[in-house]
Amino acid sequence: MIVTIEESSLQNMLFQAAQLGADKAISALVSYNIKDAAKQIGITPKTLTKRILEGKIKSVDGRITGAEIKRYLES
């Protein structure tokens, strides 16, 4: 079976795929303060602070990376 796609449609699909990949990579690098990270996770800042002290979430200088939020949510 052969599928034919117009060049403009293919270019659009490739652009969208590249954009999704870039968005994913950038979101992993972004760092959030406690309040914003807690909002991303869906918990209170107080609970997030508790999880940091328990070693369940890693922070650097009071900030949490998008990659760390993703890791925590997937665990």
mmCIF file of the N, C-alpha and C atoms, coordinates in Angstrom:
data_MODEL
# 
_entry.id   MODEL 
# 
loop_
_atom_site.group_PDB 
_atom_site.id 
_atom_site.type_symbol 
_atom_site.label_atom_id 
_atom_site.label_alt_id 
_atom_site.label_comp_id 
_atom_site.label_asym_id 
_atom_site.label_entity_id 
_atom_site.label_seq_id 
_atom_site.pdbx_PDB_ins_code 
_atom_site.Cartn_x 
_atom_site.Cartn_y 
_atom_site.Cartn_z 
_atom_site.occupancy 
_atom_site.B_iso_or_equiv 
_atom_site.pdbx_formal_charge 
_atom_site.auth_seq_id 
_atom_site.auth_comp_id 
_atom_site.auth_asym_id 
_atom_site.auth_atom_id 
_atom_site.pdbx_PDB_model_num 
ATOM 1   N N  . MET A 1 1  ? 0.837  -1.170 0.000  1.00 0.00 ? 1  MET A N  1 
ATOM 2   C CA . MET A 1 1  ? 0.000  0.000  0.000  1.00 0.00 ? 1  MET A CA 1 
ATOM 3   C C  . MET A 1 1  ? 0.890  1.244  0.000  1.00 0.00 ? 1  MET A C  1 
ATOM 4   N N  . ILE A 1 2  ? 0.619  2.158  -0.873 1.00 0.00 ? 2  ILE A N  1 
ATOM 5   C CA . ILE A 1 2  ? 1.381  3.393  -0.996 1.00 0.00 ? 2  ILE A CA 1 
ATOM 6   C C  . ILE A 1 2  ? 0.461  4.555  -0.627 1.00 0.00 ? 2  ILE A C  1 
ATOM 7   N N  . VAL A 1 3  ? 0.975  5.435  0.218  1.00 0.00 ? 3  VAL A N  1 
ATOM 8   C CA . VAL A 1 3  ? 0.225  6.628  0.616  1.00 0.00 ? 3  VAL A CA 1 
ATOM 9   C C  . VAL A 1 3  ? 0.910  7.829  -0.006 1.00 0.00 ? 3  VAL A C  1 
ATOM 10  N N  . THR A 1 4  ? 0.127  8.682  -0.614 1.00 0.00 ? 4  THR A N  1 
ATOM 11  C CA . THR A 1 4  ? 0.663  9.886  -1.238 1.00 0.00 ? 4  THR A CA 1 
ATOM 12  C C  . THR A 1 4  ? 0.241  11.097 -0.411 1.00 0.00 ? 4  THR A C  1 
ATOM 13  N N  . ILE A 1 5  ? 1.220  11.947 -0.114 1.00 0.00 ? 5  ILE A N  1 
ATOM 14  C CA . ILE A 1 5  ? 0.954  13.166 0.655  1.00 0.00 ? 5  ILE A CA 1 
ATOM 15  C C  . ILE A 1 5  ? 1.497  14.344 -0.138 1.00 0.00 ? 5  ILE A C  1 
ATOM 16  N N  . GLU A 1 6  ? 0.699  15.386 -0.216 1.00 0.00 ? 6  GLU A N  1 
ATOM 17  C CA . GLU A 1 6  ? 1.160  16.592 -0.905 1.00 0.00 ? 6  GLU A CA 1 
ATOM 18  C C  . GLU A 1 6  ? 2.352  17.169 -0.151 1.00 0.00 ? 6  GLU A C  1 
ATOM 19  N N  . GLU A 1 7  ? 3.247  17.793 -0.893 1.00 0.00 ? 7  GLU A N  1 
ATOM 20  C CA . GLU A 1 7  ? 4.462  18.335 -0.282 1.00 0.00 ? 7  GLU A CA 1 
ATOM 21  C C  . GLU A 1 7  ? 4.139  19.335 0.824  1.00 0.00 ? 7  GLU A C  1 
ATOM 22  N N  . SER A 1 8  ? 3.165  20.204 0.603  1.00 0.00 ? 8  SER A N  1 
ATOM 23  C CA . SER A 1 8  ? 2.821  21.206 1.620  1.00 0.00 ? 8  SER A CA 1 
ATOM 24  C C  . SER A 1 8  ? 2.281  20.540 2.886  1.00 0.00 ? 8  SER A C  1 
ATOM 25  N N  . SER A 1 9  ? 1.518  19.463 2.727  1.00 0.00 ? 9  SER A N  1 
ATOM 26  C CA . SER A 1 9  ? 1.007  18.733 3.893  1.00 0.00 ? 9  SER A CA 1 
ATOM 27  C C  . SER A 1 9  ? 2.146  18.067 4.652  1.00 0.00 ? 9  SER A C  1 
ATOM 28  N N  . LEU A 1 10 ? 3.087  17.492 3.916  1.00 0.00 ? 10 LEU A N  1 
ATOM 29  C CA . LEU A 1 10 ? 4.240  16.850 4.537  1.00 0.00 ? 10 LEU A CA 1 
ATOM 30  C C  . LEU A 1 10 ? 5.074  17.877 5.293  1.00 0.00 ? 10 LEU A C  1 
ATOM 31  N N  . GLN A 1 11 ? 5.307  19.023 4.695  1.00 0.00 ? 11 GLN A N  1 
ATOM 32  C CA . GLN A 1 11 ? 6.079  20.077 5.355  1.00 0.00 ? 11 GLN A CA 1 
ATOM 33  C C  . GLN A 1 11 ? 5.378  20.522 6.638  1.00 0.00 ? 11 GLN A C  1 
ATOM 34  N N  . ASN A 1 12 ? 4.069  20.653 6.585  1.00 0.00 ? 12 ASN A N  1 
ATOM 35  C CA . ASN A 1 12 ? 3.293  21.058 7.762  1.00 0.00 ? 12 ASN A CA 1 
ATOM 36  C C  . ASN A 1 12 ? 3.416  19.999 8.865  1.00 0.00 ? 12 ASN A C  1 
ATOM 37  N N  . MET A 1 13 ? 3.307  18.734 8.499  1.00 0.00 ? 13 MET A N  1 
ATOM 38  C CA . MET A 1 13 ? 3.433  17.653 9.473  1.00 0.00 ? 13 MET A CA 1 
ATOM 39  C C  . MET A 1 13 ? 4.822  17.632 10.105 1.00 0.00 ? 13 MET A C  1 
ATOM 40  N N  . LEU A 1 14 ? 5.848  17.822 9.291  1.00 0.00 ? 14 LEU A N  1 
ATOM 41  C CA . LEU A 1 14 ? 7.220  17.838 9.813  1.00 0.00 ? 14 LEU A CA 1 
ATOM 42  C C  . LEU A 1 14 ? 7.445  19.030 10.734 1.00 0.00 ? 14 LEU A C  1 
ATOM 43  N N  . PHE A 1 15 ? 6.887  20.186 10.379 1.00 0.00 ? 15 PHE A N  1 
ATOM 44  C CA . PHE A 1 15 ? 7.005  21.375 11.230 1.00 0.00 ? 15 PHE A CA 1 
ATOM 45  C C  . PHE A 1 15 ? 6.334  21.134 12.574 1.00 0.00 ? 15 PHE A C  1 
ATOM 46  N N  . GLN A 1 16 ? 5.135  20.558 12.556 1.00 0.00 ? 16 GLN A N  1 
ATOM 47  C CA . GLN A 1 16 ? 4.421  20.286 13.811 1.00 0.00 ? 16 GLN A CA 1 
ATOM 48  C C  . GLN A 1 16 ? 5.184  19.292 14.681 1.00 0.00 ? 16 GLN A C  1 
ATOM 49  N N  . ALA A 1 17 ? 5.767  18.273 14.077 1.00 0.00 ? 17 ALA A N  1 
ATOM 50  C CA . ALA A 1 17 ? 6.550  17.280 14.818 1.00 0.00 ? 17 ALA A CA 1 
ATOM 51  C C  . ALA A 1 17 ? 7.780  17.935 15.456 1.00 0.00 ? 17 ALA A C  1 
ATOM 52  N N  . ALA A 1 18 ? 8.441  18.795 14.697 1.00 0.00 ? 18 ALA A N  1 
ATOM 53  C CA . ALA A 1 18 ? 9.613  19.492 15.226 1.00 0.00 ? 18 ALA A CA 1 
ATOM 54  C C  . ALA A 1 18 ? 9.222  20.413 16.374 1.00 0.00 ? 18 ALA A C  1 
ATOM 55  N N  . GLN A 1 19 ? 8.095  21.087 16.238 1.00 0.00 ? 19 GLN A N  1 
ATOM 56  C CA . GLN A 1 19 ? 7.614  21.999 17.284 1.00 0.00 ? 19 GLN A CA 1 
ATOM 57  C C  . GLN A 1 19 ? 7.301  21.228 18.563 1.00 0.00 ? 19 GLN A C  1 
ATOM 58  N N  . LEU A 1 20 ? 6.650  20.080 18.440 1.00 0.00 ? 20 LEU A N  1 
ATOM 59  C CA . LEU A 1 20 ? 6.341  19.257 19.619 1.00 0.00 ? 20 LEU A CA 1 
ATOM 60  C C  . LEU A 1 20 ? 7.618  18.782 20.303 1.00 0.00 ? 20 LEU A C  1 
ATOM 61  N N  . GLY A 1 21 ? 8.598  18.373 19.514 1.00 0.00 ? 21 GLY A N  1 
ATOM 62  C CA . GLY A 1 21 ? 9.873  17.938 20.080 1.00 0.00 ? 21 GLY A CA 1 
ATOM 63  C C  . GLY A 1 21 ? 10.590 19.067 20.803 1.00 0.00 ? 21 GLY A C  1 
ATOM 64  N N  . ALA A 1 22 ? 10.586 20.244 20.213 1.00 0.00 ? 22 ALA A N  1 
ATOM 65  C CA . ALA A 1 22 ? 11.231 21.405 20.835 1.00 0.00 ? 22 ALA A CA 1 
ATOM 66  C C  . ALA A 1 22 ? 10.505 21.798 22.121 1.00 0.00 ? 22 ALA A C  1 
ATOM 67  N N  . ASP A 1 23 ? 9.190  21.787 22.093 1.00 0.00 ? 23 ASP A N  1 
ATOM 68  C CA . ASP A 1 23 ? 8.411  22.127 23.296 1.00 0.00 ? 23 ASP A CA 1 
ATOM 69  C C  . ASP A 1 23 ? 8.726  21.156 24.430 1.00 0.00 ? 23 ASP A C  1 
ATOM 70  N N  . LYS A 1 24 ? 8.829  19.876 24.110 1.00 0.00 ? 24 LYS A N  1 
ATOM 71  C CA . LYS A 1 24 ? 9.122  18.858 25.117 1.00 0.00 ? 24 LYS A CA 1 
ATOM 72  C C  . LYS A 1 24 ? 10.517 19.069 25.703 1.00 0.00 ? 24 LYS A C  1 
ATOM 73  N N  . ALA A 1 25 ? 11.477 19.342 24.853 1.00 0.00 ? 25 ALA A N  1 
ATOM 74  C CA . ALA A 1 25 ? 12.857 19.558 25.318 1.00 0.00 ? 25 ALA A CA 1 
ATOM 75  C C  . ALA A 1 25 ? 12.958 20.803 26.190 1.00 0.00 ? 25 ALA A C  1 
ATOM 76  N N  . ILE A 1 26 ? 12.314 21.864 25.779 1.00 0.00 ? 26 ILE A N  1 
ATOM 77  C CA . ILE A 1 26 ? 12.375 23.120 26.540 1.00 0.00 ? 26 ILE A CA 1 
ATOM 78  C C  . ILE A 1 26 ? 11.678 22.972 27.879 1.00 0.00 ? 26 ILE A C  1 
ATOM 79  N N  . SER A 1 27 ? 10.532 22.290 27.912 1.00 0.00 ? 27 SER A N  1 
ATOM 80  C CA . SER A 1 27 ? 9.799  22.145 29.174 1.00 0.00 ? 27 SER A CA 1 
ATOM 81  C C  . SER A 1 27 ? 10.608 21.381 30.213 1.00 0.00 ? 27 SER A C  1 
ATOM 82  N N  . ALA A 1 28 ? 11.477 20.485 29.778 1.00 0.00 ? 28 ALA A N  1 
ATOM 83  C CA . ALA A 1 28 ? 12.327 19.742 30.714 1.00 0.00 ? 28 ALA A CA 1 
ATOM 84  C C  . ALA A 1 28 ? 13.392 20.646 31.325 1.00 0.00 ? 28 ALA A C  1 
ATOM 85  N N  . LEU A 1 29 ? 13.797 21.684 30.606 1.00 0.00 ? 29 LEU A N  1 
ATOM 86  C CA . LEU A 1 29 ? 14.866 22.571 31.068 1.00 0.00 ? 29 LEU A CA 1 
ATOM 87  C C  . LEU A 1 29 ? 14.367 23.716 31.945 1.00 0.00 ? 29 LEU A C  1 
ATOM 88  N N  . VAL A 1 30 ? 13.104 24.052 31.833 1.00 0.00 ? 30 VAL A N  1 
ATOM 89  C CA . VAL A 1 30 ? 12.545 25.161 32.599 1.00 0.00 ? 30 VAL A CA 1 
ATOM 90  C C  . VAL A 1 30 ? 12.594 24.821 34.080 1.00 0.00 ? 30 VAL A C  1 
ATOM 91  N N  . SER A 1 31 ? 12.895 25.813 34.910 1.00 0.00 ? 31 SER A N  1 
ATOM 92  C CA . SER A 1 31 ? 12.850 25.569 36.354 1.00 0.00 ? 31 SER A CA 1 
ATOM 93  C C  . SER A 1 31 ? 11.772 26.460 36.966 1.00 0.00 ? 31 SER A C  1 
ATOM 94  N N  . TYR A 1 32 ? 11.107 25.898 37.958 1.00 0.00 ? 32 TYR A N  1 
ATOM 95  C CA . TYR A 1 32 ? 9.956  26.554 38.587 1.00 0.00 ? 32 TYR A CA 1 
ATOM 96  C C  . TYR A 1 32 ? 10.255 26.831 40.051 1.00 0.00 ? 32 TYR A C  1 
ATOM 97  N N  . ASN A 1 33 ? 9.676  27.925 40.567 1.00 0.00 ? 33 ASN A N  1 
ATOM 98  C CA . ASN A 1 33 ? 9.755  28.164 41.999 1.00 0.00 ? 33 ASN A CA 1 
ATOM 99  C C  . ASN A 1 33 ? 8.774  27.211 42.687 1.00 0.00 ? 33 ASN A C  1 
ATOM 100 N N  . ILE A 1 34 ? 8.801  27.174 43.996 1.00 0.00 ? 34 ILE A N  1 
ATOM 101 C CA . ILE A 1 34 ? 7.979  26.214 44.753 1.00 0.00 ? 34 ILE A CA 1 
ATOM 102 C C  . ILE A 1 34 ? 6.499  26.362 44.423 1.00 0.00 ? 34 ILE A C  1 
ATOM 103 N N  . LYS A 1 35 ? 6.008  27.583 44.400 1.00 0.00 ? 35 LYS A N  1 
ATOM 104 C CA . LYS A 1 35 ? 4.581  27.816 44.149 1.00 0.00 ? 35 LYS A CA 1 
ATOM 105 C C  . LYS A 1 35 ? 4.176  27.312 42.764 1.00 0.00 ? 35 LYS A C  1 
ATOM 106 N N  . ASP A 1 36 ? 4.950  27.663 41.743 1.00 0.00 ? 36 ASP A N  1 
ATOM 107 C CA . ASP A 1 36 ? 4.604  27.258 40.377 1.00 0.00 ? 36 ASP A CA 1 
ATOM 108 C C  . ASP A 1 36 ? 4.789  25.753 40.161 1.00 0.00 ? 36 ASP A C  1 
ATOM 109 N N  . ALA A 1 37 ? 5.825  25.182 40.775 1.00 0.00 ? 37 ALA A N  1 
ATOM 110 C CA . ALA A 1 37 ? 6.043  23.738 40.659 1.00 0.00 ? 37 ALA A CA 1 
ATOM 111 C C  . ALA A 1 37 ? 4.898  22.975 41.321 1.00 0.00 ? 37 ALA A C  1 
ATOM 112 N N  . ALA A 1 38 ? 4.465  23.446 42.473 1.00 0.00 ? 38 ALA A N  1 
ATOM 113 C CA . ALA A 1 38 ? 3.349  22.797 43.167 1.00 0.00 ? 38 ALA A CA 1 
ATOM 114 C C  . ALA A 1 38 ? 2.096  22.827 42.300 1.00 0.00 ? 38 ALA A C  1 
ATOM 115 N N  . LYS A 1 39 ? 1.881  23.937 41.646 1.00 0.00 ? 39 LYS A N  1 
ATOM 116 C CA . LYS A 1 39 ? 0.720  24.067 40.750 1.00 0.00 ? 39 LYS A CA 1 
ATOM 117 C C  . LYS A 1 39 ? 0.822  23.077 39.589 1.00 0.00 ? 39 LYS A C  1 
ATOM 118 N N  . GLN A 1 40 ? 2.031  22.929 39.023 1.00 0.00 ? 40 GLN A N  1 
ATOM 119 C CA . GLN A 1 40 ? 2.248  21.988 37.922 1.00 0.00 ? 40 GLN A CA 1 
ATOM 120 C C  . GLN A 1 40 ? 1.949  20.553 38.359 1.00 0.00 ? 40 GLN A C  1 
ATOM 121 N N  . ILE A 1 41 ? 2.324  20.233 39.597 1.00 0.00 ? 41 ILE A N  1 
ATOM 122 C CA . ILE A 1 41 ? 2.146  18.877 40.107 1.00 0.00 ? 41 ILE A CA 1 
ATOM 123 C C  . ILE A 1 41 ? 0.716  18.641 40.586 1.00 0.00 ? 41 ILE A C  1 
ATOM 124 N N  . GLY A 1 42 ? 0.083  19.713 41.055 1.00 0.00 ? 42 GLY A N  1 
ATOM 125 C CA . GLY A 1 42 ? -1.280 19.575 41.567 1.00 0.00 ? 42 GLY A CA 1 
ATOM 126 C C  . GLY A 1 42 ? -1.332 19.364 43.070 1.00 0.00 ? 42 GLY A C  1 
ATOM 127 N N  . ILE A 1 43 ? -0.334 19.911 43.768 1.00 0.00 ? 43 ILE A N  1 
ATOM 128 C CA . ILE A 1 43 ? -0.296 19.838 45.228 1.00 0.00 ? 43 ILE A CA 1 
ATOM 129 C C  . ILE A 1 43 ? -0.050 21.235 45.777 1.00 0.00 ? 43 ILE A C  1 
ATOM 130 N N  . THR A 1 44 ? -0.160 21.386 47.085 1.00 0.00 ? 44 THR A N  1 
ATOM 131 C CA . THR A 1 44 ? 0.084  22.692 47.694 1.00 0.00 ? 44 THR A CA 1 
ATOM 132 C C  . THR A 1 44 ? 1.588  22.924 47.836 1.00 0.00 ? 44 THR A C  1 
ATOM 133 N N  . PRO A 1 45 ? 2.000  24.182 47.914 1.00 0.00 ? 45 PRO A N  1 
ATOM 134 C CA . PRO A 1 45 ? 3.422  24.463 48.149 1.00 0.00 ? 45 PRO A CA 1 
ATOM 135 C C  . PRO A 1 45 ? 3.931  23.812 49.443 1.00 0.00 ? 45 PRO A C  1 
ATOM 136 N N  . LYS A 1 46 ? 3.087  23.756 50.466 1.00 0.00 ? 46 LYS A N  1 
ATOM 137 C CA . LYS A 1 46 ? 3.476  23.129 51.733 1.00 0.00 ? 46 LYS A CA 1 
ATOM 138 C C  . LYS A 1 46 ? 3.764  21.635 51.528 1.00 0.00 ? 46 LYS A C  1 
ATOM 139 N N  . THR A 1 47 ? 2.910  20.959 50.766 1.00 0.00 ? 47 THR A N  1 
ATOM 140 C CA . THR A 1 47 ? 3.122  19.537 50.485 1.00 0.00 ? 47 THR A CA 1 
ATOM 141 C C  . THR A 1 47 ? 4.373  19.342 49.639 1.00 0.00 ? 47 THR A C  1 
ATOM 142 N N  . LEU A 1 48 ? 4.599  20.224 48.680 1.00 0.00 ? 48 LEU A N  1 
ATOM 143 C CA . LEU A 1 48 ? 5.802  20.124 47.847 1.00 0.00 ? 48 LEU A CA 1 
ATOM 144 C C  . LEU A 1 48 ? 7.054  20.273 48.701 1.00 0.00 ? 48 LEU A C  1 
ATOM 145 N N  . THR A 1 49 ? 7.044  21.227 49.604 1.00 0.00 ? 49 THR A N  1 
ATOM 146 C CA . THR A 1 49 ? 8.187  21.427 50.503 1.00 0.00 ? 49 THR A CA 1 
ATOM 147 C C  . THR A 1 49 ? 8.429  20.165 51.324 1.00 0.00 ? 49 THR A C  1 
ATOM 148 N N  . LYS A 1 50 ? 7.356  19.538 51.800 1.00 0.00 ? 50 LYS A N  1 
ATOM 149 C CA . LYS A 1 50 ? 7.465  18.291 52.554 1.00 0.00 ? 50 LYS A CA 1 
ATOM 150 C C  . LYS A 1 50 ? 8.091  17.193 51.694 1.00 0.00 ? 50 LYS A C  1 
ATOM 151 N N  . ARG A 1 51 ? 7.661  17.072 50.440 1.00 0.00 ? 51 ARG A N  1 
ATOM 152 C CA . ARG A 1 51 ? 8.195  16.043 49.546 1.00 0.00 ? 51 ARG A CA 1 
ATOM 153 C C  . ARG A 1 51 ? 9.672  16.296 49.249 1.00 0.00 ? 51 ARG A C  1 
ATOM 154 N N  . ILE A 1 52 ? 10.066 17.558 49.161 1.00 0.00 ? 52 ILE A N  1 
ATOM 155 C CA . ILE A 1 52 ? 11.481 17.902 48.947 1.00 0.00 ? 52 ILE A CA 1 
ATOM 156 C C  . ILE A 1 52 ? 12.298 17.467 50.163 1.00 0.00 ? 52 ILE A C  1 
ATOM 157 N N  . LEU A 1 53 ? 11.802 17.778 51.359 1.00 0.00 ? 53 LEU A N  1 
ATOM 158 C CA . LEU A 1 53 ? 12.510 17.404 52.586 1.00 0.00 ? 53 LEU A CA 1 
ATOM 159 C C  . LEU A 1 53 ? 12.586 15.887 52.744 1.00 0.00 ? 53 LEU A C  1 
ATOM 160 N N  . GLU A 1 54 ? 11.590 15.159 52.253 1.00 0.00 ? 54 GLU A N  1 
ATOM 161 C CA . GLU A 1 54 ? 11.588 13.697 52.301 1.00 0.00 ? 54 GLU A CA 1 
ATOM 162 C C  . GLU A 1 54 ? 12.505 13.085 51.233 1.00 0.00 ? 54 GLU A C  1 
ATOM 163 N N  . GLY A 1 55 ? 12.980 13.913 50.306 1.00 0.00 ? 55 GLY A N  1 
ATOM 164 C CA . GLY A 1 55 ? 13.850 13.434 49.238 1.00 0.00 ? 55 GLY A CA 1 
ATOM 165 C C  . GLY A 1 55 ? 13.099 12.838 48.060 1.00 0.00 ? 55 GLY A C  1 
ATOM 166 N N  . LYS A 1 56 ? 11.792 13.031 48.010 1.00 0.00 ? 56 LYS A N  1 
ATOM 167 C CA . LYS A 1 56 ? 10.990 12.482 46.917 1.00 0.00 ? 56 LYS A CA 1 
ATOM 168 C C  . LYS A 1 56 ? 11.063 13.356 45.664 1.00 0.00 ? 56 LYS A C  1 
ATOM 169 N N  . ILE A 1 57 ? 11.344 14.631 45.872 1.00 0.00 ? 57 ILE A N  1 
ATOM 170 C CA . ILE A 1 57 ? 11.505 15.583 44.768 1.00 0.00 ? 57 ILE A CA 1 
ATOM 171 C C  . ILE A 1 57 ? 12.806 16.331 45.014 1.00 0.00 ? 57 ILE A C  1 
ATOM 172 N N  . LYS A 1 58 ? 13.616 16.458 43.958 1.00 0.00 ? 58 LYS A N  1 
ATOM 173 C CA . LYS A 1 58 ? 14.894 17.151 44.086 1.00 0.00 ? 58 LYS A CA 1 
ATOM 174 C C  . LYS A 1 58 ? 14.748 18.602 43.646 1.00 0.00 ? 58 LYS A C  1 
ATOM 175 N N  . SER A 1 59 ? 15.316 19.483 44.441 1.00 0.00 ? 59 SER A N  1 
ATOM 176 C CA . SER A 1 59 ? 15.316 20.898 44.074 1.00 0.00 ? 59 SER A CA 1 
ATOM 177 C C  . SER A 1 59 ? 16.753 21.402 44.074 1.00 0.00 ? 59 SER A C  1 
ATOM 178 N N  . VAL A 1 60 ? 16.975 22.455 43.305 1.00 0.00 ? 60 VAL A N  1 
ATOM 179 C CA . VAL A 1 60 ? 18.277 23.100 43.258 1.00 0.00 ? 60 VAL A CA 1 
ATOM 180 C C  . VAL A 1 60 ? 18.047 24.571 43.558 1.00 0.00 ? 60 VAL A C  1 
ATOM 181 N N  . ASP A 1 61 ? 18.611 25.020 44.665 1.00 0.00 ? 61 ASP A N  1 
ATOM 182 C CA . ASP A 1 61 ? 18.450 26.405 45.101 1.00 0.00 ? 61 ASP A CA 1 
ATOM 183 C C  . ASP A 1 61 ? 16.977 26.808 45.179 1.00 0.00 ? 61 ASP A C  1 
ATOM 184 N N  . GLY A 1 62 ? 16.138 25.897 45.653 1.00 0.00 ? 62 GLY A N  1 
ATOM 185 C CA . GLY A 1 62 ? 14.722 26.195 45.833 1.00 0.00 ? 62 GLY A CA 1 
ATOM 186 C C  . GLY A 1 62 ? 13.903 26.171 44.550 1.00 0.00 ? 62 GLY A C  1 
ATOM 187 N N  . ARG A 1 63 ? 14.465 25.636 43.478 1.00 0.00 ? 63 ARG A N  1 
ATOM 188 C CA . ARG A 1 63 ? 13.745 25.559 42.202 1.00 0.00 ? 63 ARG A CA 1 
ATOM 189 C C  . ARG A 1 63 ? 13.697 24.109 41.742 1.00 0.00 ? 63 ARG A C  1 
ATOM 190 N N  . ILE A 1 64 ? 12.638 23.775 41.012 1.00 0.00 ? 64 ILE A N  1 
ATOM 191 C CA . ILE A 1 64 ? 12.432 22.415 40.533 1.00 0.00 ? 64 ILE A CA 1 
ATOM 192 C C  . ILE A 1 64 ? 12.345 22.456 39.016 1.00 0.00 ? 64 ILE A C  1 
ATOM 193 N N  . THR A 1 65 ? 13.096 21.583 38.349 1.00 0.00 ? 65 THR A N  1 
ATOM 194 C CA . THR A 1 65 ? 13.087 21.566 36.881 1.00 0.00 ? 65 THR A CA 1 
ATOM 195 C C  . THR A 1 65 ? 11.846 20.846 36.355 1.00 0.00 ? 65 THR A C  1 
ATOM 196 N N  . GLY A 1 66 ? 11.515 21.155 35.126 1.00 0.00 ? 66 GLY A N  1 
ATOM 197 C CA . GLY A 1 66 ? 10.419 20.474 34.461 1.00 0.00 ? 66 GLY A CA 1 
ATOM 198 C C  . GLY A 1 66 ? 10.686 18.986 34.355 1.00 0.00 ? 66 GLY A C  1 
ATOM 199 N N  . ALA A 1 67 ? 11.947 18.611 34.148 1.00 0.00 ? 67 ALA A N  1 
ATOM 200 C CA . ALA A 1 67 ? 12.315 17.196 34.077 1.00 0.00 ? 67 ALA A CA 1 
ATOM 201 C C  . ALA A 1 67 ? 12.062 16.501 35.411 1.00 0.00 ? 67 ALA A C  1 
ATOM 202 N N  . GLU A 1 68 ? 12.342 17.175 36.515 1.00 0.00 ? 68 GLU A N  1 
ATOM 203 C CA . GLU A 1 68 ? 12.109 16.593 37.833 1.00 0.00 ? 68 GLU A CA 1 
ATOM 204 C C  . GLU A 1 68 ? 10.613 16.454 38.106 1.00 0.00 ? 68 GLU A C  1 
ATOM 205 N N  . ILE A 1 69 ? 9.830  17.436 37.682 1.00 0.00 ? 69 ILE A N  1 
ATOM 206 C CA . ILE A 1 69 ? 8.373  17.343 37.830 1.00 0.00 ? 69 ILE A CA 1 
ATOM 207 C C  . ILE A 1 69 ? 7.853  16.147 37.046 1.00 0.00 ? 69 ILE A C  1 
ATOM 208 N N  . LYS A 1 70 ? 8.325  15.992 35.820 1.00 0.00 ? 70 LYS A N  1 
ATOM 209 C CA . LYS A 1 70 ? 7.903  14.863 34.989 1.00 0.00 ? 70 LYS A CA 1 
ATOM 210 C C  . LYS A 1 70 ? 8.294  13.539 35.634 1.00 0.00 ? 70 LYS A C  1 
ATOM 211 N N  . ARG A 1 71 ? 9.530  13.453 36.138 1.00 0.00 ? 71 ARG A N  1 
ATOM 212 C CA . ARG A 1 71 ? 9.997  12.226 36.786 1.00 0.00 ? 71 ARG A CA 1 
ATOM 213 C C  . ARG A 1 71 ? 9.106  11.883 37.985 1.00 0.00 ? 71 ARG A C  1 
ATOM 214 N N  . TYR A 1 72 ? 8.799  12.881 38.793 1.00 0.00 ? 72 TYR A N  1 
ATOM 215 C CA . TYR A 1 72 ? 7.973  12.658 39.977 1.00 0.00 ? 72 TYR A CA 1 
ATOM 216 C C  . TYR A 1 72 ? 6.569  12.194 39.579 1.00 0.00 ? 72 TYR A C  1 
ATOM 217 N N  . LEU A 1 73 ? 5.982  12.839 38.604 1.00 0.00 ? 73 LEU A N  1 
ATOM 218 C CA . LEU A 1 73 ? 4.624  12.483 38.181 1.00 0.00 ? 73 LEU A CA 1 
ATOM 219 C C  . LEU A 1 73 ? 4.549  11.087 37.574 1.00 0.00 ? 73 LEU A C  1 
ATOM 220 N N  . GLU A 1 74 ? 5.621  10.649 36.936 1.00 0.00 ? 74 GLU A N  1 
ATOM 221 C CA . GLU A 1 74 ? 5.641  9.329  36.319 1.00 0.00 ? 74 GLU A CA 1 
ATOM 222 C C  . GLU A 1 74 ? 5.945  8.203  37.306 1.00 0.00 ? 74 GLU A C  1 
ATOM 223 N N  . SER A 1 75 ? 6.442  8.578  38.511 1.00 0.00 ? 75 SER A N  1 
ATOM 224 C CA . SER A 1 75 ? 6.778  7.538  39.493 1.00 0.00 ? 75 SER A CA 1 
ATOM 225 C C  . SER A 1 75 ? 5.580  7.128  40.323 1.00 0.00 ? 75 SER A C  1 
# 
